Amino acid sequence: MVILSLIIAILIVAKVVDADISKIFVNGYDSLWQIALLMAVFAAIYPRFGYAKRQAIVPGSDEETAPVLEKVMTAFGYEKESRSDGVLAYRKRSVADRLMRLWEDRITVSRFVSGYEFEGPNKDVVRLINACRNE
């Protein structure tokens, strides 16, 4: 909503569109609640598709698999943020990367019997799991 509002404000300031809401949108002021409803639907659906929790089979003991995990996370630009109760948290090392992801860049990794369980943004989780399997 903030980005949409900024775009509309820029268009109004640049005099690309009229400042009257009823002239900007086809349905006038009714469009505002329609846009808000659409944004609420997207906000409700996004976490379901944008985030994932998946497991990677990485055979071996903790001593054997920890260097593999560390190598993969470093190769993808992550640094260890914290460790608590067997759960590792990683964040993007680059501030620019973090900004591009709106600070939604945390990957949590927990150990299970035959590998690791990754949780975070879906596309990153898939890439990390594939990289762990190939190591």
N, CA, C and O atoms as a GROMACS GRO file, in nm:
protein
  540
    1MET      N    1   0.083  -0.119   0.000
    1MET     CA    2   0.000   0.000   0.000
    1MET      C    3   0.087   0.125   0.000
    1MET      O    4   0.055   0.224  -0.066
    2VAL      N    5   0.197   0.119   0.074
    2VAL     CA    6   0.287   0.235   0.081
    2VAL      C    7   0.346   0.264  -0.056
    2VAL      O    8   0.350   0.379  -0.100
    3ILE      N    9   0.392   0.160  -0.124
    3ILE     CA   10   0.451   0.179  -0.257
    3ILE      C   11   0.348   0.231  -0.355
    3ILE      O   12   0.378   0.322  -0.434
    4LEU      N   13   0.228   0.177  -0.353
    4LEU     CA   14   0.121   0.223  -0.441
    4LEU      C   15   0.090   0.370  -0.413
    4LEU      O   16   0.073   0.448  -0.506
    5SER      N   17   0.082   0.406  -0.287
    5SER     CA   18   0.055   0.546  -0.250
    5SER      C   19   0.166   0.638  -0.298
    5SER      O   20   0.140   0.748  -0.347
    6LEU      N   21   0.292   0.594  -0.285
    6LEU     CA   22   0.404   0.674  -0.333
    6LEU      C   23   0.399   0.694  -0.484
    6LEU      O   24   0.424   0.804  -0.533
    7ILE      N   25   0.366   0.588  -0.556
    7ILE     CA   26   0.358   0.599  -0.702
    7ILE      C   27   0.248   0.697  -0.742
    7ILE      O   28   0.269   0.780  -0.831
    8ILE      N   29   0.134   0.687  -0.678
    8ILE     CA   30   0.024   0.779  -0.710
    8ILE      C   31   0.064   0.922  -0.675
    8ILE      O   32   0.036   1.015  -0.752
    9ALA      N   33   0.129   0.941  -0.560
    9ALA     CA   34   0.173   1.076  -0.520
    9ALA      C   35   0.273   1.132  -0.621
    9ALA      O   36   0.265   1.250  -0.656
   10ILE      N   37   0.366   1.051  -0.667
   10ILE     CA   38   0.464   1.097  -0.766
   10ILE      C   39   0.395   1.135  -0.896
   10ILE      O   40   0.429   1.236  -0.957
   11LEU      N   41   0.298   1.055  -0.938
   11LEU     CA   42   0.224   1.086  -1.061
   11LEU      C   43   0.146   1.217  -1.047
   11LEU      O   44   0.135   1.294  -1.142
   12ILE      N   45   0.091   1.242  -0.929
   12ILE     CA   46   0.017   1.366  -0.905
   12ILE      C   47   0.112   1.486  -0.904
   12ILE      O   48   0.083   1.588  -0.967
   13VAL      N   49   0.226   1.474  -0.835
   13VAL     CA   50   0.324   1.583  -0.828
   13VAL      C   51   0.381   1.613  -0.966
   13VAL      O   52   0.404   1.729  -1.000
   14ALA      N   53   0.403   1.509  -1.046
   14ALA     CA   54   0.456   1.527  -1.181
   14ALA      C   55   0.348   1.572  -1.279
   14ALA      O   56   0.375   1.594  -1.397
   15LYS      N   57   0.226   1.586  -1.230
   15LYS     CA   58   0.110   1.631  -1.310
   15LYS      C   59   0.082   1.538  -1.428
   15LYS      O   60   0.037   1.582  -1.533
   16VAL      N   61   0.111   1.409  -1.408
   16VAL     CA   62   0.078   1.309  -1.508
   16VAL      C   63  -0.069   1.274  -1.498
   16VAL      O   64  -0.135   1.247  -1.598
   17VAL      N   65  -0.122   1.274  -1.374
   17VAL     CA   66  -0.264   1.249  -1.350
   17VAL      C   67  -0.321   1.364  -1.269
   17VAL      O   68  -0.248   1.438  -1.203
   18ASP      N   69  -0.452   1.377  -1.274
   18ASP     CA   70  -0.520   1.480  -1.196
   18ASP      C   71  -0.517   1.444  -1.048
   18ASP      O   72  -0.509   1.326  -1.014
   19ALA      N   73  -0.522   1.543  -0.962
   19ALA     CA   74  -0.514   1.520  -0.817
   19ALA      C   75  -0.646   1.469  -0.759
   19ALA      O   76  -0.650   1.429  -0.643
   20ASP      N   77  -0.753   1.470  -0.835
   20ASP     CA   78  -0.884   1.425  -0.787
   20ASP      C   79  -0.895   1.273  -0.800
   20ASP      O   80  -0.882   1.218  -0.909
   21ILE      N   81  -0.919   1.205  -0.686
   21ILE     CA   82  -0.928   1.059  -0.684
   21ILE      C   83  -1.036   1.010  -0.780
   21ILE      O   84  -1.018   0.907  -0.846
   22SER      N   85  -1.146   1.079  -0.788
   22SER     CA   86  -1.255   1.033  -0.874
   22SER      C   87  -1.217   1.037  -1.022
   22SER      O   88  -1.280   0.970  -1.103
   23LYS      N   89  -1.114   1.114  -1.056
   23LYS     CA   90  -1.069   1.118  -1.195
   23LYS      C   91  -0.952   1.022  -1.220
   23LYS      O   92  -0.928   0.982  -1.334
   24ILE      N   93  -0.880   0.984  -1.113
   24ILE     CA   94  -0.767   0.891  -1.129
   24ILE      C   95  -0.817   0.750  -1.157
   24ILE      O   96  -0.766   0.683  -1.247
   25PHE      N   97  -0.916   0.705  -1.081
   25PHE     CA   98  -0.966   0.568  -1.090
   25PHE      C   99  -1.103   0.566  -1.157
   25PHE      O  100  -1.182   0.659  -1.142
   26VAL      N  101  -1.130   0.460  -1.231
   26VAL     CA  102  -1.255   0.446  -1.305
   26VAL      C  103  -1.376   0.452  -1.211
   26VAL      O  104  -1.476   0.517  -1.242
   27ASN      N  105  -1.367   0.384  -1.097
   27ASN     CA  106  -1.480   0.381  -1.003
   27ASN      C  107  -1.471   0.489  -0.896
   27ASN      O  108  -1.546   0.485  -0.799
   28GLY      N  109  -1.384   0.584  -0.913
   28GLY     CA  110  -1.372   0.696  -0.819
   28GLY      C  111  -1.330   0.650  -0.680
   28GLY      O  112  -1.240   0.568  -0.665
   29TYR      N  113  -1.397   0.705  -0.579
   29TYR     CA  114  -1.363   0.673  -0.440
   29TYR      C  115  -1.394   0.528  -0.403
   29TYR      O  116  -1.334   0.475  -0.310
   30ASP      N  117  -1.486   0.463  -0.473
   30ASP     CA  118  -1.513   0.320  -0.449
   30ASP      C  119  -1.390   0.235  -0.479
   30ASP      O  120  -1.374   0.126  -0.424
   31SER      N  121  -1.304   0.283  -0.565
   31SER     CA  122  -1.182   0.210  -0.599
   31SER      C  123  -1.090   0.195  -0.479
   31SER      O  124  -1.015   0.097  -0.470
   32LEU      N  125  -1.093   0.289  -0.386
   32LEU     CA  126  -1.004   0.284  -0.270
   32LEU      C  127  -1.029   0.161  -0.185
   32LEU      O  128  -0.935   0.092  -0.147
   33TRP      N  129  -1.156   0.132  -0.154
   33TRP     CA  130  -1.183   0.013  -0.073
   33TRP      C  131  -1.159  -0.114  -0.154
   33TRP      O  132  -1.122  -0.217  -0.097
   34GLN      N  133  -1.179  -0.109  -0.286
   34GLN     CA  134  -1.152  -0.225  -0.369
   34GLN      C  135  -1.001  -0.255  -0.372
   34GLN      O  136  -0.961  -0.371  -0.365
   35ILE      N  137  -0.920  -0.152  -0.382
   35ILE     CA  138  -0.775  -0.169  -0.380
   35ILE      C  139  -0.731  -0.222  -0.244
   35ILE      O  140  -0.647  -0.312  -0.236
   36ALA      N  141  -0.787  -0.167  -0.136
   36ALA     CA  142  -0.753  -0.212   0.000
   36ALA      C  143  -0.790  -0.359   0.018
   36ALA      O  144  -0.714  -0.435   0.078
   37LEU      N  145  -0.905  -0.399  -0.032
   37LEU     CA  146  -0.948  -0.539  -0.022
   37LEU      C  147  -0.854  -0.630  -0.101
   37LEU      O  148  -0.816  -0.738  -0.053
   38LEU      N  149  -0.816  -0.589  -0.220
   38LEU     CA  150  -0.723  -0.667  -0.302
   38LEU      C  151  -0.588  -0.682  -0.232
   38LEU      O  152  -0.530  -0.790  -0.232
   39MET      N  153  -0.538  -0.575  -0.174
   39MET     CA  154  -0.411  -0.581  -0.101
   39MET      C  155  -0.421  -0.672   0.021
   39MET      O  156  -0.326  -0.745   0.051
   40ALA      N  157  -0.534  -0.671   0.090
   40ALA     CA  158  -0.554  -0.758   0.206
   40ALA      C  159  -0.552  -0.905   0.164
   40ALA      O  160  -0.497  -0.989   0.235
   41VAL      N  161  -0.612  -0.936   0.050
   41VAL     CA  162  -0.612  -1.074   0.000
   41VAL      C  163  -0.469  -1.118  -0.033
   41VAL      O  164  -0.428  -1.228   0.004
   42PHE      N  165  -0.394  -1.032  -0.102
   42PHE     CA  166  -0.255  -1.065  -0.133
   42PHE      C  167  -0.172  -1.081  -0.007
   42PHE      O  168  -0.088  -1.171   0.001
   43ALA      N  169  -0.194  -0.995   0.091
   43ALA     CA  170  -0.119  -1.004   0.217
   43ALA      C  171  -0.150  -1.134   0.291
   43ALA      O  172  -0.064  -1.188   0.359
   44ALA      N  173  -0.272  -1.183   0.279
   44ALA     CA  174  -0.310  -1.308   0.345
   44ALA      C  175  -0.252  -1.429   0.272
   44ALA      O  176  -0.218  -1.529   0.336
   45ILE      N  177  -0.242  -1.422   0.140
   45ILE     CA  178  -0.195  -1.536   0.061
   45ILE      C  179  -0.043  -1.543   0.054
   45ILE      O  180   0.012  -1.653   0.051
   46TYR      N  181   0.026  -1.431   0.052
   46TYR     CA  182   0.170  -1.427   0.030
   46TYR      C  183   0.251  -1.516   0.124
   46TYR      O  184   0.338  -1.588   0.076
   47PRO      N  185   0.227  -1.516   0.255
   47PRO     CA  186   0.308  -1.602   0.341
   47PRO      C  187   0.298  -1.750   0.307
   47PRO      O  188   0.393  -1.825   0.328
   48ARG      N  189   0.185  -1.793   0.256
   48ARG     CA  190   0.166  -1.934   0.221
   48ARG      C  191   0.257  -1.975   0.105
   48ARG      O  192   0.309  -2.087   0.104
   49PHE      N  193   0.275  -1.887   0.008
   49PHE     CA  194   0.354  -1.920  -0.109
   49PHE      C  195   0.496  -1.863  -0.103
   49PHE      O  196   0.586  -1.916  -0.168
   50GLY      N  197   0.517  -1.759  -0.026
   50GLY     CA  198   0.647  -1.694  -0.022
   50GLY      C  199   0.746  -1.758   0.074
   50GLY      O  200   0.866  -1.738   0.060
   51TYR      N  201   0.697  -1.834   0.171
   51TYR     CA  202   0.783  -1.894   0.272
   51TYR      C  203   0.764  -2.045   0.278
   51TYR      O  204   0.656  -2.096   0.252
   52ALA      N  205   0.873  -2.114   0.312
   52ALA     CA  206   0.866  -2.260   0.312
   52ALA      C  207   0.950  -2.316   0.425
   52ALA      O  208   1.039  -2.251   0.479
   53LYS      N  209   0.918  -2.439   0.459
   53LYS     CA  210   0.997  -2.518   0.554
   53LYS      C  211   1.019  -2.652   0.486
   53LYS      O  212   0.924  -2.728   0.464
   54ARG      N  213   1.146  -2.680   0.452
   54ARG     CA  214   1.178  -2.804   0.380
   54ARG      C  215   1.301  -2.869   0.439
   54ARG      O  216   1.382  -2.806   0.506
   55GLN      N  217   1.312  -2.999   0.412
   55GLN     CA  218   1.422  -3.076   0.466
   55GLN      C  219   1.520  -3.116   0.356
   55GLN      O  220   1.481  -3.145   0.242
   56ALA      N  221   1.647  -3.115   0.392
   56ALA     CA  222   1.753  -3.160   0.302
   56ALA      C  223   1.822  -3.279   0.366
   56ALA      O  224   1.866  -3.272   0.481
   57ILE      N  225   1.830  -3.388   0.294
   57ILE     CA  226   1.899  -3.506   0.344
   57ILE      C  227   2.049  -3.483   0.324
   57ILE      O  228   2.098  -3.474   0.212
   58VAL      N  229   2.121  -3.475   0.436
   58VAL     CA  230   2.266  -3.458   0.434
   58VAL      C  231   2.323  -3.563   0.528
   58VAL      O  232   2.330  -3.541   0.649
   59PRO      N  233   2.362  -3.678   0.474
   59PRO     CA  234   2.409  -3.787   0.560
   59PRO      C  235   2.542  -3.753   0.626
   59PRO      O  236   2.627  -3.683   0.570
   60GLY      N  237   2.558  -3.806   0.746
   60GLY     CA  238   2.683  -3.788   0.819
   60GLY      C  239   2.659  -3.733   0.958
   60GLY      O  240   2.548  -3.695   0.994
   61SER      N  241   2.766  -3.730   1.034
   61SER     CA  242   2.757  -3.677   1.171
   61SER      C  243   2.760  -3.525   1.166
   61SER      O  244   2.784  -3.465   1.062
   62ASP      N  245   2.735  -3.464   1.282
   62ASP     CA  246   2.738  -3.318   1.290
   62ASP      C  247   2.874  -3.262   1.249
   62ASP      O  248   2.881  -3.159   1.183
   63GLU      N  249   2.980  -3.331   1.287
   63GLU     CA  250   3.114  -3.286   1.254
   63GLU      C  251   3.140  -3.289   1.103
   63GLU      O  252   3.216  -3.207   1.051
   64GLU      N  253   3.076  -3.382   1.033
   64GLU     CA  254   3.094  -3.394   0.888
   64GLU      C  255   3.004  -3.298   0.811
   64GLU      O  256   3.045  -3.245   0.708
   65THR      N  257   2.884  -3.276   0.861
   65THR     CA  258   2.788  -3.195   0.785
   65THR      C  259   2.796  -3.045   0.815
   65THR      O  260   2.759  -2.964   0.730
   66ALA      N  261   2.844  -3.008   0.932
   66ALA     CA  262   2.852  -2.865   0.967
   66ALA      C  263   2.938  -2.785   0.868
   66ALA      O  264   2.897  -2.676   0.828
   67PRO      N  265   3.056  -2.836   0.828
   67PRO     CA  266   3.134  -2.760   0.728
   67PRO      C  267   3.064  -2.747   0.593
   67PRO      O  268   3.078  -2.646   0.525
   68VAL      N  269   2.988  -2.849   0.555
   68VAL     CA  270   2.912  -2.843   0.429
   68VAL      C  271   2.808  -2.732   0.437
   68VAL      O  272   2.795  -2.651   0.345
   69LEU      N  273   2.733  -2.730   0.547
   69LEU     CA  274   2.631  -2.627   0.566
   69LEU      C  275   2.695  -2.488   0.567
   69LEU      O  276   2.644  -2.397   0.502
   70GLU      N  277   2.803  -2.472   0.638
   70GLU     CA  278   2.870  -2.342   0.648
   70GLU      C  279   2.921  -2.296   0.512
   70GLU      O  280   2.911  -2.178   0.478
   71LYS      N  281   2.976  -2.390   0.433
   71LYS     CA  282   3.027  -2.358   0.299
   71LYS      C  283   2.914  -2.312   0.207
   71LYS      O  284   2.929  -2.214   0.134
   72VAL      N  285   2.801  -2.382   0.211
   72VAL     CA  286   2.686  -2.347   0.127
   72VAL      C  287   2.629  -2.211   0.166
   72VAL      O  288   2.601  -2.128   0.080
   73MET      N  289   2.613  -2.188   0.295
   73MET     CA  290   2.555  -2.062   0.340
   73MET      C  291   2.647  -1.945   0.304
   73MET      O  292   2.599  -1.839   0.264
   74THR      N  293   2.777  -1.963   0.319
   74THR     CA  294   2.872  -1.858   0.283
   74THR      C  295   2.871  -1.832   0.132
   74THR      O  296   2.876  -1.718   0.088
   75ALA      N  297   2.863  -1.938   0.054
   75ALA     CA  298   2.861  -1.925  -0.092
   75ALA      C  299   2.738  -1.847  -0.140
   75ALA      O  300   2.745  -1.779  -0.243
   76PHE      N  301   2.627  -1.855  -0.068
   76PHE     CA  302   2.506  -1.784  -0.106
   76PHE      C  303   2.492  -1.649  -0.036
   76PHE      O  304   2.387  -1.586  -0.043
   77GLY      N  305   2.598  -1.605   0.032
   77GLY     CA  306   2.599  -1.471   0.090
   77GLY      C  307   2.535  -1.458   0.226
   77GLY      O  308   2.493  -1.349   0.265
   78TYR      N  309   2.526  -1.568   0.300
   78TYR     CA  310   2.466  -1.564   0.434
   78TYR      C  311   2.575  -1.569   0.540
   78TYR      O  312   2.681  -1.627   0.520
   79GLU      N  313   2.547  -1.507   0.654
   79GLU     CA  314   2.635  -1.516   0.769
   79GLU      C  315   2.553  -1.558   0.890
   79GLU      O  316   2.434  -1.528   0.899
   80LYS      N  317   2.617  -1.628   0.982
   80LYS     CA  318   2.547  -1.679   1.100
   80LYS      C  319   2.507  -1.562   1.189
   80LYS      O  320   2.589  -1.478   1.226
   81GLU      N  321   2.379  -1.560   1.223
   81GLU     CA  322   2.327  -1.454   1.308
   81GLU      C  323   2.321  -1.499   1.454
   81GLU      O  324   2.364  -1.427   1.543
   82SER      N  325   2.268  -1.619   1.476
   82SER     CA  326   2.257  -1.669   1.613
   82SER      C  327   2.242  -1.820   1.613
   82SER      O  328   2.218  -1.883   1.510
   83ARG      N  329   2.258  -1.876   1.732
   83ARG     CA  330   2.238  -2.019   1.751
   83ARG      C  331   2.172  -2.037   1.886
   83ARG      O  332   2.222  -1.988   1.988
   84SER      N  333   2.059  -2.107   1.888
   84SER     CA  334   1.992  -2.134   2.015
   84SER      C  335   1.916  -2.265   2.005
   84SER      O  336   1.841  -2.287   1.910
   85ASP      N  337   1.936  -2.349   2.101
   85ASP     CA  338   1.867  -2.478   2.109
   85ASP      C  339   1.878  -2.559   1.980
   85ASP      O  340   1.780  -2.620   1.937
   86GLY      N  341   1.995  -2.560   1.919
   86GLY     CA  342   2.016  -2.640   1.798
   86GLY      C  343   1.962  -2.577   1.671
   86GLY      O  344   1.969  -2.640   1.565
   87VAL      N  345   1.908  -2.455   1.678
   87VAL     CA  346   1.856  -2.386   1.561
   87VAL      C  347   1.952  -2.273   1.525
   87VAL      O  348   1.981  -2.186   1.606
   88LEU      N  349   2.000  -2.277   1.402
   88LEU     CA  350   2.090  -2.173   1.352
   88LEU      C  351   2.009  -2.071   1.272
   88LEU      O  352   1.919  -2.109   1.197
   89ALA      N  353   2.041  -1.945   1.288
   89ALA     CA  354   1.976  -1.840   1.211
   89ALA      C  355   2.081  -1.770   1.127
   89ALA      O  356   2.186  -1.731   1.178
   90TYR      N  357   2.053  -1.754   1.000
   90TYR     CA  358   2.144  -1.687   0.907
   90TYR      C  359   2.073  -1.567   0.847
   90TYR      O  360   1.952  -1.568   0.824
   91ARG      N  361   2.152  -1.461   0.822
   91ARG     CA  362   2.102  -1.341   0.754
   91ARG      C  363   2.194  -1.312   0.637
   91ARG      O  364   2.309  -1.355   0.635
   92LYS      N  365   2.145  -1.238   0.540
   92LYS     CA  366   2.227  -1.196   0.427
   92LYS      C  367   2.338  -1.106   0.479
   92LYS      O  368   2.314  -1.020   0.564
   93ARG      N  369   2.458  -1.123   0.427
   93ARG     CA  370   2.574  -1.046   0.469
   93ARG      C  371   2.566  -0.903   0.416
   93ARG      O  372   2.602  -0.808   0.487
   94SER      N  373   2.520  -0.886   0.294
   94SER     CA  374   2.516  -0.757   0.228
   94SER      C  375   2.394  -0.676   0.269
   94SER      O  376   2.281  -0.726   0.267
   95VAL      N  377   2.417  -0.551   0.307
   95VAL     CA  378   2.306  -0.462   0.343
   95VAL      C  379   2.217  -0.437   0.222
   95VAL      O  380   2.095  -0.425   0.235
   96ALA      N  381   2.277  -0.428   0.103
   96ALA     CA  382   2.198  -0.408  -0.019
   96ALA      C  383   2.104  -0.525  -0.043
   96ALA      O  384   1.988  -0.505  -0.079
   97ASP      N  385   2.153  -0.649  -0.023
   97ASP     CA  386   2.067  -0.767  -0.038
   97ASP      C  387   1.953  -0.764   0.064
   97ASP      O  388   1.839  -0.796   0.031
   98ARG      N  389   1.986  -0.725   0.186
   98ARG     CA  390   1.883  -0.719   0.290
   98ARG      C  391   1.778  -0.614   0.257
   98ARG      O  392   1.659  -0.635   0.277
   99LEU      N  393   1.823  -0.501   0.205
   99LEU     CA  394   1.731  -0.394   0.166
   99LEU      C  395   1.639  -0.439   0.052
   99LEU      O  396   1.519  -0.412   0.054
  100MET      N  397   1.696  -0.509  -0.047
  100MET     CA  398   1.616  -0.556  -0.160
  100MET      C  399   1.510  -0.656  -0.116
  100MET      O  400   1.406  -0.669  -0.181
  101ARG      N  401   1.535  -0.726  -0.008
  101ARG     CA  402   1.439  -0.824   0.043
  101ARG      C  403   1.354  -0.767   0.157
  101ARG      O  404   1.278  -0.839   0.222
  102LEU      N  405   1.367  -0.637   0.180
  102LEU     CA  406   1.292  -0.567   0.285
  102LEU      C  407   1.313  -0.632   0.421
  102LEU      O  408   1.219  -0.642   0.500
  103TRP      N  409   1.433  -0.674   0.448
  103TRP     CA  410   1.476  -0.736   0.573
  103TRP      C  411   1.404  -0.868   0.602
  103TRP      O  412   1.400  -0.911   0.717
  104GLU      N  413   1.349  -0.929   0.501
  104GLU     CA  414   1.289  -1.062   0.515
  104GLU      C  415   1.386  -1.164   0.455
  104GLU      O  416   1.353  -1.234   0.359
  105ASP      N  417   1.504  -1.172   0.514
  105ASP     CA  418   1.610  -1.254   0.456
  105ASP      C  419   1.659  -1.363   0.551
  105ASP      O  420   1.758  -1.430   0.520
  106ARG      N  421   1.595  -1.381   0.664
  106ARG     CA  422   1.641  -1.479   0.763
  106ARG      C  423   1.609  -1.621   0.719
  106ARG      O  424   1.498  -1.652   0.677
  107ILE      N  425   1.710  -1.707   0.730
  107ILE     CA  426   1.695  -1.850   0.706
  107ILE      C  427   1.727  -1.919   0.838
  107ILE      O  428   1.834  -1.897   0.895
  108THR      N  429   1.636  -2.001   0.887
  108THR     CA  430   1.666  -2.079   1.007
  108THR      C  431   1.693  -2.223   0.965
  108THR      O  432   1.625  -2.278   0.878
  109VAL      N  433   1.792  -2.282   1.029
  109VAL     CA  434   1.834  -2.418   0.996
  109VAL      C  435   1.837  -2.498   1.125
  109VAL      O  436   1.903  -2.460   1.222
  110SER      N  437   1.766  -2.610   1.125
  110SER     CA  438   1.770  -2.698   1.242
  110SER      C  439   1.809  -2.838   1.197
  110SER      O  440   1.777  -2.881   1.086
  111ARG      N  441   1.877  -2.906   1.283
  111ARG     CA  442   1.927  -3.041   1.253
  111ARG      C  443   1.819  -3.143   1.284
  111ARG      O  444   1.751  -3.132   1.386
  112PHE      N  445   1.803  -3.241   1.198
  112PHE     CA  446   1.721  -3.356   1.230
  112PHE      C  447   1.802  -3.480   1.198
  112PHE      O  448   1.915  -3.469   1.152
  113VAL      N  449   1.748  -3.596   1.220
  113VAL     CA  450   1.825  -3.721   1.216
  113VAL      C  451   1.910  -3.736   1.091
  113VAL      O  452   2.028  -3.770   1.102
  114SER      N  453   1.856  -3.713   0.973
  114SER     CA  454   1.932  -3.741   0.851
  114SER      C  455   1.965  -3.616   0.769
  114SER      O  456   1.994  -3.627   0.650
  115GLY      N  457   1.963  -3.500   0.831
  115GLY     CA  458   1.998  -3.380   0.755
  115GLY      C  459   1.960  -3.252   0.826
  115GLY      O  460   1.968  -3.242   0.949
  116TYR      N  461   1.917  -3.154   0.747
  116TYR     CA  462   1.881  -3.022   0.799
  116TYR      C  463   1.743  -2.983   0.752
  116TYR      O  464   1.697  -3.024   0.645
  117GLU      N  465   1.676  -2.902   0.833
  117GLU     CA  466   1.548  -2.845   0.794
  117GLU      C  467   1.567  -2.695   0.780
  117GLU      O  468   1.608  -2.628   0.875
  118PHE      N  469   1.537  -2.642   0.662
  118PHE     CA  470   1.552  -2.501   0.631
  118PHE      C  471   1.415  -2.434   0.634
  118PHE      O  472   1.316  -2.492   0.590
  119GLU      N  473   1.411  -2.314   0.687
  119GLU     CA  474   1.287  -2.236   0.688
  119GLU      C  475   1.319  -2.092   0.652
  119GLU      O  476   1.410  -2.032   0.710
  120GLY      N  477   1.245  -2.037   0.557
  120GLY     CA  478   1.266  -1.899   0.514
  120GLY      C  479   1.199  -1.874   0.381
  120GLY      O  480   1.109  -1.948   0.341
  121PRO      N  481   1.244  -1.769   0.310
  121PRO     CA  482   1.186  -1.741   0.178
  121PRO      C  483   1.200  -1.862   0.086
  121PRO      O  484   1.308  -1.921   0.075
  122ASN      N  485   1.091  -1.898   0.022
  122ASN     CA  486   1.082  -2.022  -0.055
  122ASN      C  487   1.193  -2.038  -0.157
  122ASN      O  488   1.257  -2.143  -0.162
  123LYS      N  489   1.219  -1.936  -0.239
  123LYS     CA  490   1.319  -1.952  -0.345
  123LYS      C  491   1.459  -1.972  -0.287
  123LYS      O  492   1.539  -2.045  -0.344
  124ASP      N  493   1.488  -1.909  -0.175
  124ASP     CA  494   1.619  -1.927  -0.112
  124ASP      C  495   1.632  -2.066  -0.051
  124ASP      O  496   1.737  -2.130  -0.060
  125VAL      N  497   1.525  -2.112   0.013
  125VAL     CA  498   1.527  -2.245   0.075
  125VAL      C  499   1.552  -2.352  -0.031
  125VAL      O  500   1.632  -2.444  -0.009
  126VAL      N  501   1.486  -2.342  -0.144
  126VAL     CA  502   1.504  -2.440  -0.252
  126VAL      C  503   1.649  -2.438  -0.304
  126VAL      O  504   1.708  -2.544  -0.325
  127ARG      N  505   1.705  -2.319  -0.323
  127ARG     CA  506   1.843  -2.308  -0.371
  127ARG      C  507   1.941  -2.368  -0.271
  127ARG      O  508   2.034  -2.439  -0.309
  128LEU      N  509   1.921  -2.339  -0.144
  128LEU     CA  510   2.013  -2.388  -0.041
  128LEU      C  511   2.007  -2.540  -0.027
  128LEU      O  512   2.109  -2.606  -0.011
  129ILE      N  513   1.886  -2.594  -0.034
  129ILE     CA  514   1.871  -2.740  -0.024
  129ILE      C  515   1.940  -2.808  -0.142
  129ILE      O  516   2.010  -2.908  -0.123
  130ASN      N  517   1.920  -2.756  -0.261
  130ASN     CA  518   1.987  -2.815  -0.379
  130ASN      C  519   2.138  -2.805  -0.368
  130ASN      O  520   2.208  -2.898  -0.408
  131ALA      N  521   2.188  -2.696  -0.315
  131ALA     CA  522   2.332  -2.680  -0.299
  131ALA      C  523   2.386  -2.780  -0.194
  131ALA      O  524   2.494  -2.836  -0.213
  132CYS      N  525   2.312  -2.801  -0.086
  132CYS     CA  526   2.355  -2.897   0.017
  132CYS      C  527   2.356  -3.039  -0.038
  132CYS      O  528   2.446  -3.118  -0.006
  133ARG      N  529   2.259  -3.072  -0.121
  133ARG     CA  530   2.254  -3.206  -0.178
  133ARG      C  531   2.370  -3.230  -0.275
  133ARG      O  532   2.418  -3.342  -0.287
  134ASN      N  533   2.415  -3.125  -0.342
  134ASN     CA  534   2.522  -3.139  -0.442
  134ASN      C  535   2.661  -3.136  -0.380
  134ASN      O  536   2.759  -3.168  -0.449
  135GLU      N  537   2.672  -3.100  -0.254
  135GLU     CA  538   2.806  -3.095  -0.190
  135GLU      C  539   2.851  -3.231  -0.145
  135GLU      O  540   2.960  -3.245  -0.090
   0.00000   0.00000   0.00000
